[in-house]
């Protein structure tokens, strides 16, 4: 049965915090957030909301029916675990960790620096934990983060409910950074979308596992590996970066390590180590028919110089940080224009470039490497 999906405008600048309690200067924003908070407290109900990374699809992490509603709305594989969002460390302690467990000390310096923010940590859970086993896919750990977006934090604080919240898109599609992206994918499947404008970071959170030895970066995101090593303390100096994609039968501790991700309908071709791109793209497109889009950064020449006349050309920005912010939006925009091929300039895998290339390598049907030609 189709659901009427309603967009609720909210103003992030009207929300502040007194301690851990949200305070509102805009009556309409408060009304919308209290409505959404009542929804996510209810069994089997979900709401889409903005975070600083991407829009999330949130439901109670304590309720099996709510978690099922997330999986159903997204058509998400059931063995792909979810990240839980909290509004405070106190909420994490009270509602997720048992009395025997405090936040592991290895995370103290990272949380002091990056919470609230785009960092997810893996914490242990014990038998009898209130967290739904559907969130963790039956594993002994759960990924948790405290978002920095005031609308997200206010929603979680008002409901006092840890929210399981993957990106608010149809599974395999590019993650949503605007409310309109959520509506495009999930219209008729969820009741409300809190529209807080564009997401600032543009890619999902970084996920780290400090429970393993050595500690691991499971998914690159809004906090770079370099910053984890710099600010995490001595234990994080030997941080290991996990492989990009797990095997088909391999259990994973965090989303983004399995299955196809971030893909538009058009065929995405990723070009790495290709200089100005002229030779690589000219050779690749020779004899191809269809409509092209070119997503470029600082090195590639223009589409006309590459011989792809009539191509839609967009700039992703001149740095990896700018690329992260615009990547999903541009993939969606050119895809909705009906292109057949999206040609994308790669970036060095340092700083935010690691997260950008992680997403692009999973979105791409094919990778052209200039060093291997």
Secondary structure, 3 states (H helix, E strand, C coil): CCCCCEEEECCHHHEEEECCEEEECCHHHHHHHHHHHHHHHCCCCCEEECCCCCCEEEEECCCHHHHHHHHHHHCCCCCCCCEEECCCHHHHHHHCCCCCCCCCHHHHHHHHHHCCCCEEEEEECCCCCCCCHHHHCCCCEEEEECCCCHHHHHHHHHHCCCEEEEECCCCCCCCCCCHHHHHHHHCCCCCEEEECCCCCCCCCCEEEECCCCCCEEEECCCCCHHHHHHHCCHHHCCCEECCCCCCCCCCCCCCCCCCCCCCCCCEEEEEECCCCCHHHHHHHHCCCCCCEEEEECCCCCCCCCCCCCCCEEEECCCCHHHHHHHHHHHHHHHHHCCCCEEEEECCCCCCCHHHHHHHHHHHCCEEEEHHHC
